C-alpha cells in the first residue's frame, strides 16, 4: 500500500464515540419514549438548520481524524519505509492549501505581500516595494485583471453551488412524493408551504447557503489565499479548517471523562444519602473550590516535564501533541463534573421517594438494580441537556486556555493558538486582523449552532417544558 493508517489515541476515542452515537440512535429508534422527544427536535426548523451546520463541522473533524503515513519511494522489496510526518485525510484533500506557503503575511485575496521588501528590478537596480506573492494570484500576468478574475471565480462557484443544490432539492422532492404518494408538483407545493413534518425548507435553505459559501471558497482558493496568510506564510483558511477537529475533540471527549464521575456520584449521593452523601458532597465541594485554571496549568506543566524527559517514547510530533490534547480532555473532565453531579443528586433525591422506587425496595430489589433500572434512565434527560449545553463552553475553554499558554500543544492547529498568535499581530501598524477574524468566525459558527441545537434538545427532553 502507498500508505499505512496511524491510530492516535484521540482518533480511537472519536470513532468509539461515533459508534456509541450510532448504537444509541438504533436503540432509540426501537423505543417510542425516546423517539418522541427526538421527533419534537426534528420538527423545529432552527434546530435542523443548526444540525446541518454541525454536520459540516463533524465531517471536517472526521476527515482530520483519519491519519496516515505515506510510503517512501525506493524502498526495498522486503521492507517498506514511511515518512516521519503524519498526515490526515483532510491534509490530503487540502494539499494545495497546505503546500502553498508564502514568505510571511498577506491580506485576504491579495496578490502582493503585506510588508515592503527590497526587490531587484529587471534593470538590476533595487527598489523598496511590495513583492508579488509566490502563489496568491500567480496565475495572473497583469495585476489589473485581479478584480475580473475574482468575479469570474465567484460566478463559477455560485454556478456550481446552484447545480449541486438543484440536484439535492430534486432528490428531496422525489423522496417526499414517494413517501406521500403524491405527484412531483404536489410535493413541490407541500415543500413550499412547509406542510411536512420535517422542516425541509429550513434544511434546504441552510444547505444552499453553506453550498454557496463552500463552492465560492473552493473556487477562490484555487488561485488566492481567501483568508490571507499568517506570520510564517501558511494559509489561514487551511489553519481554520485544521482547528475544527481540536474544538470537537475538546467538546466531546471531555464529556466521556465527565459523565462517569457525575452520573455515578450524583446518583449514589441522592440514593444512599447519609454518610455517602456527605463524603461525595465534600469531594465535589472541595474540588469546586480549587481554581480550575491553576489545576489545569499544574497538570499540563507536569505533562510537559514528562514529555521532555521521555522524548524517546514519541516517534513523531503529532503523537506528542495528541497526548497533550488527550490529557487536556482528561483534566477538563475531572474539573467539570461537579455541576452535573449536583443536579443529578437533587433529582435522585426526588426520584427516591417515587412509588415505583419504594415498591422495588419493598420487594427486595438490590440497590444496584434500582439505581440502574429505575433512577438512571429517569435522570438521562438532565444528562443529555447538560452535555449539549456544556459543549459550547468547553470549545470556548480551549481558546482561553491556549491563550494563556496551558492549552493544546503549540504545534497543533487550534482556534486558541490562532487567537494567541493574533495577540501580537493586533499590535502591528497596520493591523493584521484576518487571523483573529477567521478564528472568531469559525468558532462562532460552531458555538452558535451547538447552542441552538442544545436549546431544542433541552425543550424536548425537559418534562416541565414538554407539550
Number of C-alpha atoms within 10 A of each C-alpha: 6 11 15 12 13 16 14 17 13 19 18 13 17 19 14 12 15 13 12 12 12 12 12 11 14 11 12 15 14 10 10 10 10 14 15 15 21 17 14 18 23 19 16 16 17 19 24 24 23 23 19 18 20 19 13 13 20 16 14 19 22 19 17 23 24 19 20 20 18 17 16 13 11 8 11 8 6 5 6 14 14 16 13 13 12 17 19 19 16 20 20 14 12 15 12 14 22 16 12 16 19 21 14 16 23 27 20 19 19 19 23 21 23 19 12 12 13 11 15 13 9 7 6 8 8 12 13 10 14 15 17 16 20 15 18 27 24 15 14 13 9 9 13 9 11 17 10 10 16 18 12 14 21 20 15 16 21 20 15 17 22 16 11 16 19 12 12 14 18 14 12 17 22 16 14 21 18 13 10 11 11 14 14 16 12 15 23 19 13 16 18 12 10 14 13 15 11 18 19 22 18 19 19 18 13 19 20 19 12 16 19 21 16 16 22 22 20 15 21 22 21 16 20 24 28 23 23 27 31 24 17 11 16 22 28 27 24 22 23 22 23 23 24 25 22 24 27 22 22 25 25 20 22 27 24 16 19 23 19 14 17 25 21 15 26 27 27 22 24 24 24 14 15 10 10 15 19 11 14 20 19 12 13 19 14 11 17 15 8 11 10 16 16 11 14 21 18 13 16 22 13 11 16 15 10 11 16 9 10 10 12 9 10 13 11 13 15 18 18 18 18 19 19 20 22 20 18 26 25 20 19 25 24 20 21 23 24 23 15 21 28 22 19 27 26 15 19 24 19 12 20 20 11 13 10 13 18 13 11 15 14 9 9 8 12 10 14 10 12 18 19 12 12 17 21 19 11 15 18 14 18 17 20 16 19 17 20 21 20 20 24 23 13 24 23 18 19 24 23 19 19 21 20 13 17 20 22 28 22 15 11 19 21 26 32 30 26 25 21 21 17 22 16 11 20 15 11 10 7 10 11 23 17 23 30 20 15 21 25 16 14 17 22 14 14 22 21 15 23 21 19 18 22 24 16 23 22 21 17 22 21 15 12 8 9 11 9
